[in-house]
Amino acid sequence: MTQHTGPISWFAERSLRKMEKRYDYNFDYVRHLWHVSRGAWRRFSFGFMWFATGRDSLPANAGAVAGIVSTLHADCGPCTQITVNMALEAGVSPRVLSAAVSGDLNALPDDLALVYRFTHAVVNGSYNASEMREGVLKLYGEKGLVDLASVIAAGQVYPTLKRTLGFGETCLKVTVDRTDVDAHRLGAKAAA
């Protein structure tokens, strides 16, 4: 893989450095997209990232749990960490985040345990997702389900993109509010 070290646009570089500092996250894979394919960079930056971060009605805690489960399934430590960091910034309880990272469904309220199980079923292609979808719809409605879909998709896309380009890493520990939490990756049938 060719690593490009030249500058990208002033505005893009400034934005990336600001985000890197804010979330303690490396955006070199975005710089790589810029150098290799401006078209891919534009589609990713102005299309997918906009879709992935939008949320009309899903509560932040439900989005955080879904994002963590989806990202852990894709096995990317830094992506899981930035998901946790953004959720903390949005006011999600460290207790909820620790439970989601560690896979402790007993520590989650019933609604978030359903989001956890539903997300796990979706990313594993389980038929149980159809059964749980009705419960999710009752909790969050159609708009909430669409928001949940974007969160789950984003949790898969970022680590997959990074791993494909050679920038991915494996989850071992995730820090939640200055405490290391062992990341729990469930087998395909464990949470269904």
N, CA, C and O of each residue as an XYZ file, in Angstrom:
768
protein
N       0.839     -1.179      0.000
C       0.000      0.000      0.000
C       0.884      1.241      0.000
O       1.855      1.319      0.753
N       0.554      2.186     -0.824
C       1.298      3.428     -0.892
C       0.779      4.396      0.157
O      -0.415      4.693      0.199
N       1.671      4.884      0.998
C       1.289      5.885      1.989
C       1.602      7.260      1.415
O       2.725      7.514      0.981
N       0.624      8.134      1.411
C       0.820      9.490      0.916
C       0.951     10.432      2.095
O       0.152     10.393      3.030
N       1.958     11.272      2.041
C       2.199     12.163      3.171
C       2.040     13.626      2.809
O       2.162     14.486      3.681
N       1.771     13.935      1.549
C       1.619     15.333      1.152
C       0.364     15.953      1.746
O      -0.508     15.257      2.266
N       0.292     17.269      1.657
C      -0.854     17.964      2.250
C      -2.138     17.734      1.454
O      -2.115     17.491      0.247
N      -3.239     17.820      2.164
C      -4.545     17.848      1.518
C      -5.033     19.283      1.597
O      -4.289     20.152      2.051
N      -6.225     19.551      1.182
C      -6.693     20.932      1.203
C      -6.575     21.511      2.609
O      -6.710     20.792      3.599
N      -6.328     22.790      2.688
C      -6.156     23.464      3.975
C      -7.374     23.257      4.861
O      -7.230     22.944      6.043
N      -8.556     23.424      4.315
C      -9.776     23.293      5.100
C      -9.952     21.861      5.594
O     -10.268     21.652      6.765
N      -9.753     20.871      4.722
C      -9.910     19.467      5.113
C      -8.888     19.089      6.175
O      -9.231     18.428      7.154
N      -7.638     19.499      5.993
C      -6.600     19.169      6.963
C      -6.901     19.807      8.318
O      -6.741     19.166      9.357
N      -7.324     21.033      8.308
C      -7.677     21.732      9.551
C      -8.815     20.994     10.273
O      -8.768     20.808     11.489
N      -9.819     20.585      9.525
C     -10.953     19.862     10.110
C     -10.511     18.521     10.688
O     -10.920     18.145     11.787
N      -9.672     17.802      9.938
C      -9.202     16.501     10.414
C      -8.367     16.637     11.680
O      -8.537     15.854     12.614
N      -7.482     17.601     11.727
C      -6.639     17.792     12.919
C      -7.479     18.161     14.140
O      -7.211     17.713     15.255
N      -8.481     18.974     13.910
C      -9.379     19.360     14.999
C     -10.125     18.133     15.542
O     -10.250     17.961     16.755
N     -10.617     17.290     14.635
C     -11.322     16.077     15.049
C     -10.362     15.086     15.716
O     -10.727     14.431     16.692
N      -9.143     14.976     15.195
C      -8.169     14.069     15.801
C      -7.876     14.464     17.240
O      -7.796     13.610     18.123
N      -7.718     15.739     17.467
C      -7.441     16.231     18.815
C      -8.653     16.042     19.722
O      -8.519     15.613     20.868
N      -9.807     16.357     19.214
C     -11.042     16.285     20.004
C     -11.348     14.855     20.452
O     -11.768     14.637     21.588
N     -11.138     13.879     19.557
C     -11.533     12.497     19.851
C     -10.362     11.535     20.018
O     -10.582     10.339     20.210
N      -9.125     12.022     19.951
C      -7.948     11.171     20.060
C      -8.051     10.008     19.074
O      -8.019      8.838     19.455
N      -8.175     10.367     17.802
C      -8.454      9.402     16.736
C      -7.633      9.772     15.518
O      -7.453     10.956     15.234
N      -7.138      8.794     14.800
C      -6.294      9.030     13.640
C      -7.123      8.963     12.354
O      -7.754      7.945     12.071
N      -7.118     10.042     11.583
C      -7.858     10.109     10.324
C      -6.948      9.954      9.104
O      -7.263     10.485      8.039
N      -5.835      9.243      9.234
C      -4.948      9.035      8.093
C      -5.637      8.319      6.937
O      -5.284      8.544      5.779
N      -6.605      7.469      7.226
C      -7.307      6.783      6.137
C      -8.091      7.767      5.275
O      -8.260      7.527      4.080
N      -8.574      8.869      5.852
C      -9.277      9.900      5.075
C      -8.275     10.666      4.219
O      -8.565     11.000      3.071
N      -7.104     10.943      4.772
C      -6.048     11.587      3.991
C      -5.644     10.691      2.814
O      -5.409     11.170      1.705
N      -5.569      9.393      3.079
C      -5.227      8.434      2.030
C      -6.264      8.493      0.898
O      -5.902      8.509     -0.278
N      -7.545      8.525      1.258
C      -8.596      8.647      0.234
C      -8.371      9.902     -0.609
O      -8.509      9.857     -1.832
N      -8.030     11.010      0.026
C      -7.803     12.274     -0.675
C      -6.706     12.118     -1.732
O      -6.859     12.554     -2.873
N      -5.610     11.495     -1.334
C      -4.470     11.361     -2.238
C      -4.694     10.353     -3.358
O      -4.183     10.533     -4.464
N      -5.439      9.310     -3.089
C      -5.617      8.256     -4.071
C      -6.808      8.515     -4.987
O      -6.722      8.290     -6.194
N      -7.916      8.986     -4.423
C      -9.117      9.186     -5.227
C      -9.968     10.309     -4.652
O     -10.691     10.123     -3.673
N      -9.869     11.473     -5.276
C     -10.672     12.616     -4.799
C     -12.166     12.308     -4.901
O     -12.952     12.759     -4.068
N     -12.555     11.547     -5.914
C     -13.963     11.173     -6.054
C     -14.425     10.339     -4.873
O     -15.494     10.587     -4.315
N     -13.625      9.351     -4.487
C     -13.973      8.518     -3.332
C     -13.989      9.356     -2.062
O     -14.860      9.184     -1.209
N     -13.025     10.264     -1.936
C     -12.981     11.147     -0.762
C     -14.250     11.989     -0.682
O     -14.837     12.116      0.392
N     -14.678     12.563     -1.797
C     -15.898     13.386     -1.806
C     -17.126     12.552     -1.460
O     -17.955     12.967     -0.650
N     -17.241     11.374     -2.075
C     -18.401     10.518     -1.791
C     -18.445     10.129     -0.317
O     -19.507     10.129      0.307
N     -17.289      9.802      0.224
C     -17.213      9.407      1.626
C     -17.488     10.596      2.544
O     -18.310     10.502      3.456
N     -16.809     11.700      2.307
C     -16.896     12.855      3.200
C     -18.232     13.580      3.133
O     -18.756     14.013      4.160
N     -18.775     13.713      1.958
C     -19.993     14.511      1.812
C     -21.246     13.668      1.621
O     -22.360     14.191      1.659
N     -21.071     12.379      1.418
C     -22.223     11.497      1.262
C     -22.385     10.609      2.473
O     -23.310     10.777      3.268
N     -21.468      9.653      2.606
C     -21.627      8.666      3.665
C     -21.517      9.270      5.059
O     -22.355      8.986      5.914
N     -20.506     10.095      5.306
C     -20.335     10.651      6.654
C     -21.555     11.465      7.075
O     -21.949     11.449      8.242
N     -22.139     12.164      6.134
C     -23.347     12.942      6.426
C     -24.490     11.999      6.794
O     -25.203     12.245      7.767
N     -24.672     10.925      6.030
C     -25.693      9.937      6.313
C     -25.447      9.271      7.670
O     -26.377      9.100      8.459
N     -24.207      8.899      7.935
C     -23.865      8.137      9.135
C     -24.033      8.928     10.418
O     -24.317      8.341     11.463
N     -23.869     10.233     10.371
C     -23.943     11.031     11.597
C     -25.309     11.647     11.831
O     -25.555     12.217     12.894
N     -26.195     11.543     10.864
C     -27.515     12.140     11.030
C     -28.417     11.297     11.905
O     -28.433     10.071     11.795
N     -29.165     11.951     12.769
C     -30.119     11.261     13.623
C     -31.290     12.193     13.847
O     -31.127     13.265     14.430
N     -32.475     11.796     13.390
C     -33.658     12.636     13.549
C     -34.391     12.392     14.855
O     -34.867     13.340     15.479
N     -34.492     11.138     15.281
C     -35.326     10.888     16.454
C     -34.812      9.806     17.401
O     -35.401      9.611     18.465
N     -33.762      9.111     17.064
C     -33.244      8.053     17.923
C     -32.496      8.668     19.106
O     -31.627      9.516     18.906
N     -32.820      8.254     20.337
C     -32.083      8.781     21.491
C     -30.595      8.445     21.410
O     -30.209      7.412     20.863
N     -29.780      9.320     21.957
C     -28.329      9.144     21.898
C     -27.884      7.824     22.518
O     -26.966      7.184     22.004
N     -28.518      7.403     23.615
C     -28.070      6.165     24.258
C     -28.347      4.942     23.386
O     -27.540      4.013     23.349
N     -29.485      4.932     22.684
C     -29.787      3.814     21.773
C     -28.819      3.809     20.592
O     -28.341      2.752     20.181
N     -28.532      4.990     20.049
C     -27.568      5.083     18.953
C     -26.183      4.636     19.377
O     -25.471      3.993     18.606
N     -25.798      4.973     20.601
C     -24.479      4.583     21.093
C     -24.369      3.075     21.241
O     -23.371      2.481     20.835
N     -25.387      2.456     21.818
C     -25.352      1.001     21.993
C     -25.279      0.313     20.630
O     -24.471     -0.594     20.435
N     -26.116      0.738     19.693
C     -26.093      0.137     18.354
C     -24.747      0.360     17.677
O     -24.209     -0.557     17.055
N     -24.200      1.559     17.789
C     -22.909      1.857     17.174
C     -21.791      1.005     17.743
O     -20.930      0.530     17.003
N     -21.799      0.809     19.044
C     -20.764     -0.005     19.688
C     -20.867     -1.459     19.248
O     -19.867     -2.076     18.880
N     -22.080     -2.003     19.286
C     -22.257     -3.412     18.900
C     -21.845     -3.632     17.451
O     -21.146     -4.595     17.138
N     -22.281     -2.735     16.568
C     -21.959     -2.875     15.154
C     -20.461     -2.741     14.906
O     -19.880     -3.515     14.146
N     -19.851     -1.776     15.538
C     -18.419     -1.547     15.334
C     -17.593     -2.690     15.911
O     -16.620     -3.125     15.295
N     -17.976     -3.180     17.092
C     -17.253     -4.316     17.665
C     -17.345     -5.540     16.768
O     -16.394     -6.314     16.666
N     -18.484     -5.713     16.122
C     -18.628     -6.850     15.201
C     -17.625     -6.729     14.061
O     -17.070     -7.730     13.606
N     -17.394     -5.506     13.601
C     -16.442     -5.273     12.511
C     -15.000     -5.278     13.004
O     -14.074     -5.239     12.194
N     -14.794     -5.325     14.332
C     -13.492     -5.536     14.946
C     -12.485     -4.431     14.685
O     -11.427     -4.673     14.103
N     -12.805     -3.240     15.107
C     -11.862     -2.129     14.942
C     -11.779     -1.323     16.228
O     -12.708     -0.587     16.558
N     -10.692     -1.452     16.945
C     -10.518     -0.773     18.228
C     -10.684      0.733     18.185
O     -11.487      1.273     18.946
N      -9.949      1.441     17.313
C     -10.089      2.894     17.274
C     -11.492      3.357     16.880
O     -11.955      4.389     17.366
N     -12.170      2.619     16.014
C     -13.533      2.996     15.633
C     -14.491      2.823     16.805
O     -15.391      3.640     16.998
N     -14.301      1.760     17.590
C     -15.126      1.578     18.779
C     -14.835      2.693     19.770
O     -15.749      3.232     20.394
N     -13.561      3.037     19.915
C     -13.196      4.085     20.868
C     -13.805      5.431     20.492
O     -14.309      6.138     21.365
N     -13.772      5.801     19.217
C     -14.359      7.084     18.837
C     -15.878      7.057     19.005
O     -16.480      8.087     19.307
N     -16.502      5.899     18.815
C     -17.937      5.767     19.058
C     -18.231      6.043     20.527
O     -19.182      6.756     20.845
N     -17.429      5.488     21.417
C     -17.582      5.725     22.853
C     -17.331      7.196     23.181
O     -18.101      7.808     23.922
N     -16.263      7.761     22.636
C     -15.928      9.157     22.926
C     -17.037     10.110     22.484
O     -17.378     11.047     23.205
N     -17.593      9.872     21.313
C     -18.676     10.722     20.818
C     -19.939     10.553     21.668
O     -20.665     11.517     21.909
N     -20.191      9.339     22.115
C     -21.362      9.092     22.962
C     -21.199      9.781     24.318
O     -22.155     10.357     24.838
N     -20.011      9.726     24.885
C     -19.759     10.445     26.141
C     -20.008     11.936     25.964
O     -20.626     12.584     26.808
N     -19.512     12.467     24.845
C     -19.713     13.883     24.549
C     -21.196     14.225     24.413
O     -21.619     15.329     24.756
N     -21.989     13.262     23.907
C     -23.434     13.470     23.736
C     -24.208     13.253     25.036
O     -25.429     13.407     25.063
N     -23.507     12.898     26.109
C     -24.154     12.753     27.406
C     -24.624     11.355     27.754
O     -25.370     11.178     28.718
N     -24.203     10.358     26.987
C     -24.591      8.981     27.300
C     -23.819      8.529     28.540
O     -22.630      8.813     28.680
N     -24.502      7.832     29.424
C     -23.931      7.379     30.686
C     -22.756      6.433     30.470
O     -22.848      5.506     29.666
N     -21.649      6.658     31.182
C     -20.525      5.721     31.100
C     -20.939      4.293     31.472
O     -20.392      3.330     30.935
N     -21.895      4.155     32.382
C     -22.369      2.828     32.781
C     -22.991      2.088     31.596
O     -22.751      0.897     31.401
N     -23.802      2.818     30.799
C     -24.419      2.225     29.606
C     -23.339      1.846     28.594
O     -23.379      0.762     28.012
N     -22.387      2.731     28.390
C     -21.327      2.470     27.418
C     -20.459      1.279     27.835
O     -20.111      0.442     27.002
N     -20.113      1.204     29.114
C     -19.324      0.072     29.605
C     -20.075     -1.236     29.414
O     -19.491     -2.244     29.017
N     -21.372     -1.217     29.697
C     -22.181     -2.427     29.526
C     -22.225     -2.851     28.063
O     -22.146     -4.040     27.754
N     -22.352     -1.883     27.168
C     -22.398     -2.206     25.734
C     -21.056     -2.751     25.258
O     -21.017     -3.732     24.516
N     -19.966     -2.133     25.674
C     -18.636     -2.590     25.260
C     -18.344     -3.986     25.806
O     -17.811     -4.835     25.090
N     -18.688     -4.224     27.060
C     -18.371     -5.510     27.689
C     -19.389     -6.597     27.375
O     -19.152     -7.770     27.664
N     -20.526     -6.215     26.781
C     -21.556     -7.201     26.453
C     -22.397     -7.621     27.640
O     -22.982     -8.704     27.635
N     -22.466     -6.773     28.664
C     -23.232     -7.078     29.872
C     -24.681     -6.613     29.696
O     -25.044     -5.520     30.131
N     -25.492     -7.439     29.066
C     -26.888     -7.091     28.805
C     -27.689     -6.908     30.084
O     -28.666     -6.159     30.091
N     -27.301     -7.570     31.164
C     -28.005     -7.419     32.440
C     -27.843     -6.023     33.026
O     -28.665     -5.592     33.836
N     -26.789     -5.310     32.625
C     -26.553     -3.959     33.137
C     -27.248     -2.895     32.291
O     -27.209     -1.709     32.620
N     -27.885     -3.326     31.201
C     -28.594     -2.377     30.326
C     -30.084     -2.384     30.648
O     -30.644     -3.433     30.967
N     -30.734     -1.212     30.567
C     -32.194     -1.193     30.674
C     -32.785     -2.033     29.540
O     -32.130     -2.260     28.523
N     -34.021     -2.491     29.719
C     -34.649     -3.385     28.744
C     -34.630     -2.833     27.325
O     -34.372     -3.579     26.380
N     -34.900     -1.531     27.155
C     -34.941     -0.959     25.803
C     -33.572     -1.017     25.138
O     -33.472     -1.302     23.945
N     -32.521     -0.750     25.902
C     -31.172     -0.774     25.323
C     -30.663     -2.199     25.130
O     -29.877     -2.460     24.219
N     -31.109     -3.122     25.986
C     -30.766     -4.530     25.780
C     -31.397     -5.023     24.475
O     -30.791     -5.813     23.751
N     -32.621     -4.553     24.173
C     -33.255     -4.905     22.901
C     -32.462     -4.333     21.727
O     -32.246     -5.025     20.732
N     -32.028     -3.083     21.835
C     -31.214     -2.473     20.774
C     -29.934     -3.279     20.588
O     -29.529     -3.536     19.455
N     -29.297     -3.679     21.671
C     -28.083     -4.480     21.607
C     -28.344     -5.788     20.853
O     -27.630     -6.117     19.906
N     -29.378     -6.534     21.284
C     -29.677     -7.828     20.659
C     -30.090     -7.663     19.196
O     -29.701     -8.459     18.341
N     -30.883     -6.620     18.914
C     -31.325     -6.365     17.547
C     -30.129     -6.055     16.644
O     -30.008     -6.613     15.553
N     -29.264     -5.179     17.095
C     -28.078     -4.820     16.310
C     -27.210     -6.046     16.076
O     -26.732     -6.270     14.964
N     -27.010     -6.825     17.104
C     -26.206     -8.037     16.966
C     -26.820     -8.966     15.927
O     -26.106     -9.534     15.101
N     -28.131     -9.121     15.965
C     -28.816     -9.982     14.997
C     -28.669     -9.438     13.578
O     -28.456    -10.201     12.636
N     -28.783     -8.124     13.427
C     -28.665     -7.509     12.098
C     -27.271     -7.739     11.516
O     -27.144     -8.191     10.378
N     -26.235     -7.434     12.279
C     -24.877     -7.541     11.732
C     -24.459     -8.982     11.501
O     -23.528     -9.241     10.739
N     -25.132     -9.921     12.146
C     -24.837    -11.329     11.938
C     -25.783    -11.996     10.958
O     -25.672    -13.198     10.716
N     -26.713    -11.240     10.388
C     -27.638    -11.788      9.412
C     -28.606    -12.801     10.001
O     -29.038    -13.725      9.312
N     -28.945    -12.633     11.262
C     -29.830    -13.568     11.945
C     -31.291    -13.283     11.629
O     -31.699    -12.129     11.503
N     -32.068    -14.348     11.505
C     -33.507    -14.192     11.274
C     -34.205    -13.607     12.497
O     -35.317    -13.093     12.380
N     -33.583    -13.674     13.651
C     -34.165    -13.097     14.861
C     -34.345    -11.585     14.753
O     -35.149    -11.007     15.484
N     -33.616    -10.945     13.860
C     -33.756     -9.498     13.692
C     -35.188     -9.133     13.320
O     -35.721     -8.139     13.811
N     -35.813     -9.930     12.457
C     -37.196     -9.654     12.050
C     -38.132     -9.699     13.239
O     -39.040     -8.875     13.345
N     -37.925    -10.643     14.130
C     -38.765    -10.764     15.318
C     -38.584     -9.570     16.248
O     -39.555     -9.106     16.846
N     -37.376     -9.072     16.379
C     -37.096     -7.960     17.289
C     -37.454     -6.603     16.700
O     -37.659     -5.642     17.442
N     -37.530     -6.515     15.384
C     -37.796     -5.233     14.715
C     -39.090     -4.596     15.226
O     -39.147     -3.378     15.394
N     -40.112     -5.383     15.470
C     -41.391     -4.849     15.959
C     -41.219     -4.151     17.299
O     -41.799     -3.091     17.534
N     -40.431     -4.742     18.166
C     -40.156     -4.115     19.463
C     -39.413     -2.799     19.309
O     -39.687     -1.832     20.019
N     -38.476     -2.770     18.381
C     -37.725     -1.539     18.113
C     -38.657     -0.468     17.552
O     -38.575      0.698     17.937
N     -39.540     -0.866     16.645
C     -40.506      0.080     16.082
C     -41.428      0.651     17.153
O     -41.749      1.839     17.120
N     -41.851     -0.169     18.091
C     -42.706      0.317     19.186
C     -41.973      1.344     20.041
O     -42.574      2.310     20.511
N     -40.691      1.136     20.238
C     -39.899      2.051     21.059
C     -39.579      3.366     20.348
O     -39.697      4.437     20.942
N     -39.175      3.286     19.079
C     -38.588      4.446     18.412
C     -39.311      4.897     17.152
O     -38.989      5.957     16.616
N     -40.286      4.121     16.658
C     -41.019      4.481     15.453
C     -40.190      4.265     14.189
O     -39.040      3.827     14.238
N     -40.811      4.587     13.058
C     -40.151      4.392     11.751
C     -38.904      5.270     11.609
O     -37.875      4.805     11.118
N     -38.988      6.541     12.035
C     -37.811      7.422     11.933
C     -36.672      6.894     12.793
O     -35.512      6.918     12.381
N     -36.999      6.424     13.970
C     -35.975      5.859     14.844
C     -35.320      4.636     14.236
O     -34.114      4.434     14.376
N     -36.129      3.806     13.549
C     -35.572      2.626     12.895
C     -34.634      3.019     11.758
O     -33.592      2.393     11.567
N     -35.001      4.052     11.004
C     -34.115      4.542      9.940
C     -32.820      5.074     10.546
O     -31.736      4.803     10.030
N     -32.926      5.830     11.639
C     -31.719      6.314     12.321
C     -30.858      5.150     12.782
O     -29.637      5.163     12.625
N     -31.513      4.134     13.356
C     -30.796      2.961     13.829
C     -30.087      2.262     12.674
O     -28.954      1.804     12.823
N     -30.746      2.178     11.532
C     -30.131      1.561     10.351
C     -28.864      2.296      9.942
O     -27.870      1.664      9.585
N     -28.885      3.633      9.990
C     -27.690      4.385      9.599
C     -26.564      4.178     10.597
O     -25.399      4.087     10.209
N     -26.896      4.102     11.873
C     -25.874      3.861     12.898
C     -25.254      2.477     12.723
O     -24.035      2.323     12.792
N     -26.098      1.472     12.497
C     -25.597      0.104     12.328
C     -24.731      0.004     11.073
O     -23.672     -0.624     11.093
N     -25.182      0.620      9.989
C     -24.398      0.595      8.746
C     -23.051      1.281      8.942
O     -22.023      0.765      8.505
N     -23.049      2.429      9.591
C     -21.797      3.156      9.823
C     -20.826      2.327     10.649
O     -19.620      2.342     10.401
N     -21.349      1.609     11.625
C     -20.494      0.770     12.463
C     -19.769     -0.304     11.679
O     -18.717     -0.784     12.102
N     -20.323     -0.684     10.538
C     -19.692     -1.676      9.672
C     -18.762     -1.019      8.648
O     -17.690     -1.545      8.345
N     -19.175      0.117      8.126
C     -18.442      0.744      7.019
C     -17.082      1.283      7.450
O     -16.083      1.007      6.785
N     -17.015      2.031      8.527
C     -15.741      2.645      8.907
C     -14.649      1.598      9.145
O     -13.580      1.701      8.542
N     -14.874      0.602      9.994
C     -13.805     -0.394     10.194
C     -13.481     -1.185      8.926
O     -12.322     -1.511      8.673
N     -14.504     -1.491      8.134
C     -14.273     -2.252      6.903
C     -13.434     -1.450      5.920
O     -12.506     -1.982      5.310
N     -13.755     -0.184      5.769
C     -12.985      0.698      4.890
C     -11.540      0.786      5.378
O     -10.605      0.632      4.592
N     -11.360      1.031      6.663
C     -10.014      1.167      7.203
C      -9.214     -0.125      7.053
O      -8.048     -0.091      6.660
N      -9.833     -1.258      7.363
C      -9.129     -2.537      7.252
C      -8.752     -2.825      5.804
O      -7.652     -3.304      5.529
N      -9.665     -2.533      4.876
C      -9.388     -2.766      3.455
C      -8.202     -1.932      2.988
O      -7.373     -2.413      2.215
N      -8.112     -0.701      3.445
C      -7.035      0.203      3.036
C      -5.744     -0.003      3.838
O      -4.728      0.625      3.542
N      -5.778     -0.872      4.844
C      -4.583     -1.141      5.644
C      -4.449     -0.273      6.871
O      -3.352     -0.146      7.415
N      -5.543      0.333      7.328
C      -5.504      1.206      8.497
C      -6.263      0.632      9.691
O      -6.404      1.319     10.703
N      -6.753     -0.601      9.609
C      -7.579     -1.187     10.661
C      -6.764     -1.801     11.770
O      -5.612     -2.191     11.577
N      -7.374     -1.882     12.933
C      -6.772     -2.511     14.099
C      -7.820     -3.382     14.779
O      -9.000     -3.327     14.432
N      -7.389     -4.182     15.745
C      -8.293     -5.090     16.435
C      -8.636     -4.549     17.822
O      -7.796     -3.944     18.488
N      -9.872     -4.772     18.248
C     -10.320     -4.338     19.572
C      -9.715     -5.211     20.658
O      -9.734     -6.438     20.557
N      -9.193     -4.602     21.667
C      -8.761     -5.316     22.852
C      -9.388     -4.668     24.076
O     -10.160     -5.302     24.795
N      -9.059     -3.420     24.310
C      -9.647     -2.670     25.411
C     -10.157     -1.349     24.865
O      -9.588     -0.768     23.941
N     -11.232     -0.900     25.455
C     -11.807      0.393     25.113
C     -11.880      1.181     26.411
O     -12.241      0.625     27.448
N     -11.548      2.450     26.374
C     -11.592      3.278     27.559
C     -12.921      4.016     27.620
O     -13.312      4.701     26.675
N     -13.603      3.864     28.743
C     -14.859      4.563     28.983
C     -14.680      5.406     30.235
O     -14.540      4.877     31.337
N     -14.686      6.704     30.059
C     -14.557      7.623     31.196
C     -13.328      7.280     32.043
O     -13.422      7.147     33.263
N     -12.179      7.138     31.381
C     -10.874      6.854     31.986
C     -10.750      5.461     32.603
O      -9.830      5.223     33.385
N     -11.656      4.536     32.271
C     -11.585      3.169     32.762
C     -11.515      2.221     31.571
O     -12.344      2.302     30.664
N     -10.519      1.313     31.566
C     -10.417      0.316     30.499
C     -11.505     -0.735     30.676
O     -11.737     -1.242     31.774
N     -12.170     -1.048     29.554
C     -13.223     -2.055     29.544
C     -12.843     -3.088     28.494
O     -12.528     -2.734     27.358
N     -12.871     -4.370     28.870
C     -12.593     -5.426     27.891
C     -13.709     -5.457     26.862
O     -14.884     -5.566     27.214
N     -13.342     -5.361     25.594
C     -14.329     -5.407     24.514
C     -14.786     -6.842     24.343
O     -13.980     -7.770     24.281
N     -16.091     -7.000     24.268
C     -16.691     -8.327     24.175
C     -17.268     -8.512     22.784
O     -18.195     -7.806     22.386
N     -16.716     -9.464     22.048
C     -17.230     -9.767     20.708
C     -17.960    -11.083     20.778
O     -17.353    -12.135     20.981
N     -19.270    -11.021     20.608
C     -20.099    -12.221     20.707
C     -20.032    -13.043     19.451
O     -19.846    -12.511     18.357
N     -20.187    -14.361     19.605
C     -20.334    -15.237     18.457
C     -21.675    -14.981     17.798
O     -22.539    -14.335     18.392
N     -21.864    -15.462     16.607
C     -23.051    -15.153     15.810
C     -24.358    -15.532     16.482
O     -25.382    -14.909     16.204
N     -24.361    -16.538     17.364
C     -25.634    -16.961     17.940
C     -25.784    -16.552     19.408
O     -26.859    -16.727     19.981
N     -24.744    -16.018     20.019
C     -24.765    -15.792     21.460
C     -25.805    -14.788     21.917
O     -26.447    -15.008     22.944
N     -25.996    -13.695     21.196
C     -26.919    -12.657     21.664
C     -28.294    -12.774     21.034
O     -29.192    -12.005     21.375
N     -28.478    -13.715     20.125
C     -29.751    -13.808     19.398
C     -30.876    -14.348     20.213
O     -31.994    -14.473     19.715
